[in-house]
Amino acid sequence: MRSGRILIIVHQKTSTPGHVGALLTERGYTLDRCCPCHGDSLPAHLDDHDGVVVFGGPMSANDCDTLDGIRAELDFIPKVLSAEKPFLGICLGGQMLARTLGGKVAPDADGRVEIGYTEVTPSDEFTDLFATSQYFYQWHKEGFEVPNSARIMAHGAVYPNQAFLYGENAVGIQFHPEITHEMIRRWSMGAAHRLDQPGAQPRIAHDIGYRLFNSGVDRWTRGMLDFLDLPHLQSSESIAAD
């Protein structure tokens, strides 16, 4: 029996779950927001949650020795995997999943970033999952290795590893399917200096990319939630009473 609750882990006071959160709410889930980097405590177990989504942030998965919140999340992820609950790690969240499983997280050797919409290419096994979109919004300066225990789902030209699957329902991705137009505006204005970095696209390209690709990304995200077994609650299993 499902609890009807999803644990949402974010990294800044102003962080929101964006379109991913909206789709989960549309499916009938209650979102429990947690920000360990600002003092929130992670749950001791996963009995009260149907899944976990860890979003991005300006920190690094390698900050475990300097940021208590990152250390707490890295210690928490194995609990999610042991409980076999659906897990989606987005950007920093995907990097932390990779690090948990033994993969390295590091900048591009040539100092390039990915900021703006880029193309990803699915591996043969996951072509159907990426049928609705192969262009996604990016905002990162580090990438992850795919752990030996995981299967690569998609790769890219600059950062070769874009998505991977561990087990049956733990996915790490480098890109941002949660992005909304307002989030693009806020990120590109609030961190405008990042647009001068090698590999970053000009702000107008972000707006054009959103208009071109958002519909496909929406369909991809719905498909990913289905893949993770996070269906519409009103048409699936009964929800446990609070």
C-alpha angles and dihedrals in degrees: 000000000000124000093211092228131115123196109228114196116196133172109216134047091244096045118124131187090237119190094348089058091046092053092048090050089048088056091055102261126139112225118223106201117209128178109185092176087066097045104276116143121234117229119266092230142007098238091111097048135068094204148341132240119191114195134201133274144166093268127091129241083232092064092089092115094051106031119057091200093058091046090051092051093048089052091047100051094071088058090057092049092047090051089051091226119155110271129190118184115192120199102310087020091055091046091053091050089051092048091048089056094048102268121134123242116208145143122266110279090236095047095250123151132199111230118156132022117328135174121252125194119217122224114246092259093059103036092117093052090057096042093108097049141005095172119083139168116259133194113166146109098197134055138196137239115233106246118240090244093056137073121234113239102181140000137199141208101249102023102032098201113064105154139006140179126221116194112329104311114019112099129179119194132181097209134071117247089164092068120126128187090254091053090051089052092048096046096043093048099037093049099028091146089068089066089070093062120106109272096021117127123225117262094253090060089057091055093046091047092052092053092047101042111022095092092054092045089052091055091045091053092050088051091049092053088051090048090053090050096247098135132170103290096211090063100038138044123350116265117241114247115253 
